[in-house]
Amino acid sequence: MNLKNSVKSIVLLITVITLLLVGCKLNDMDDLDNDKIITDNKESNDLEDTTVEKDKDTSKDKDEKEDTTDDKNEDDKDKLLAPDFTLSNGKGDNYTLSDFRGKLVFVNFFTTWCGYCEEEMPDFQKVHENYKDEDVAIIAINVQQDEEISVEEVITWVEERNLTFPVLFDEDGTSTDHYYINGYPTTYVVDKEGYIIGYVNALNEKMLEKLINDYR
């Protein structure tokens, strides 16, 4: 074996060991650049600068009201609206994220080959069963990329695990790109007004309950 082949063998061995250690986490989620998330919605979230001319004879109550409105607009500037999507469940039904306004929504991006994704599904199901008639919703989005199995096979995978919350399919990768997903699982938490609270990786029932108590 010559030196060139030896080097190739060593690089291949290091790559295999790294993949085994990293598992389904394709990249370190701590390295995500939040500024890159949802660039398509940036213009719609930016508020135009306005100049409010106040009359010298304006009453004190009116001034206080305008100050409160200005503060609210400043708060809204700091919020990031979750990009809307309409995706199919593979059975003829479509779901739109904005239809869930008024609920705290967990938007989970997953693949079936990811062990961490599979492990958290029973916990999502428990939360779904506990809150399905209340103001909390679970939406799972299967990413039809990265050597994922077919839609039909994923539907079977879902049915075998008795998952009854909406499982949708991002077949062209648009939603995955809009949410800047580069590791599985990734779950976004969206507040009742449709704004992003944040994102997390693998979850369990206890963590989900804490997030619900904190942001519901």
Secondary structure in CASP SS format (residue, H / E / C, confidence):
PFRMAT SS
TARGET T0000
AUTHOR 0000-0000-0000
METHOD secondary structure of the structure
MODEL  1
M C 1.00
N C 1.00
L H 1.00
K H 1.00
N H 1.00
S H 1.00
V H 1.00
K H 1.00
S H 1.00
I H 1.00
V H 1.00
L H 1.00
L H 1.00
I H 1.00
T H 1.00
V H 1.00
I H 1.00
T H 1.00
L H 1.00
L H 1.00
L H 1.00
V H 1.00
G C 1.00
C C 1.00
K C 1.00
L C 1.00
N C 1.00
D C 1.00
M H 1.00
D H 1.00
D H 1.00
L C 1.00
D C 1.00
N H 1.00
D H 1.00
K H 1.00
I C 1.00
I C 1.00
T H 1.00
D H 1.00
N H 1.00
K H 1.00
E H 1.00
S H 1.00
N H 1.00
D C 1.00
L C 1.00
E C 1.00
D C 1.00
T C 1.00
T C 1.00
V C 1.00
E C 1.00
K C 1.00
D C 1.00
K C 1.00
D C 1.00
T C 1.00
S C 1.00
K H 1.00
D H 1.00
K H 1.00
D H 1.00
E H 1.00
K H 1.00
E H 1.00
D H 1.00
T H 1.00
T H 1.00
D H 1.00
D H 1.00
K H 1.00
N H 1.00
E H 1.00
D H 1.00
D H 1.00
K H 1.00
D C 1.00
K C 1.00
L C 1.00
L E 1.00
A C 1.00
P C 1.00
D C 1.00
F C 1.00
T E 1.00
L E 1.00
S E 1.00
N C 1.00
G C 1.00
K C 1.00
G C 1.00
D C 1.00
N E 1.00
Y E 1.00
T E 1.00
L H 1.00
S H 1.00
D H 1.00
F H 1.00
R C 1.00
G C 1.00
K C 1.00
L E 1.00
V E 1.00
F E 1.00
V E 1.00
N E 1.00
F E 1.00
F E 1.00
T C 1.00
T C 1.00
W C 1.00
C C 1.00
G H 1.00
Y H 1.00
C H 1.00
E H 1.00
E H 1.00
E H 1.00
M H 1.00
P H 1.00
D H 1.00
F H 1.00
Q H 1.00
K H 1.00
V H 1.00
H H 1.00
E H 1.00
N H 1.00
Y H 1.00
K C 1.00
D C 1.00
E C 1.00
D C 1.00
V E 1.00
A E 1.00
I E 1.00
I E 1.00
A E 1.00
I E 1.00
N E 1.00
V E 1.00
Q C 1.00
Q C 1.00
D C 1.00
E C 1.00
E C 1.00
I C 1.00
S C 1.00
V H 1.00
E H 1.00
E H 1.00
V H 1.00
I H 1.00
T H 1.00
W H 1.00
V H 1.00
E H 1.00
E H 1.00
R C 1.00
N C 1.00
L C 1.00
T C 1.00
F C 1.00
P C 1.00
V E 1.00
L E 1.00
F E 1.00
D E 1.00
E C 1.00
D C 1.00
G C 1.00
T H 1.00
S H 1.00
T H 1.00
D H 1.00
H H 1.00
Y C 1.00
Y C 1.00
I C 1.00
N C 1.00
G C 1.00
Y C 1.00
P C 1.00
T E 1.00
T E 1.00
Y E 1.00
V E 1.00
V E 1.00
D C 1.00
K C 1.00
E C 1.00
G C 1.00
Y E 1.00
I E 1.00
I E 1.00
G E 1.00
Y E 1.00
V E 1.00
N C 1.00
A C 1.00
L C 1.00
N C 1.00
E H 1.00
K H 1.00
M H 1.00
L H 1.00
E H 1.00
K H 1.00
L H 1.00
I H 1.00
N H 1.00
D H 1.00
Y H 1.00
R C 1.00
END
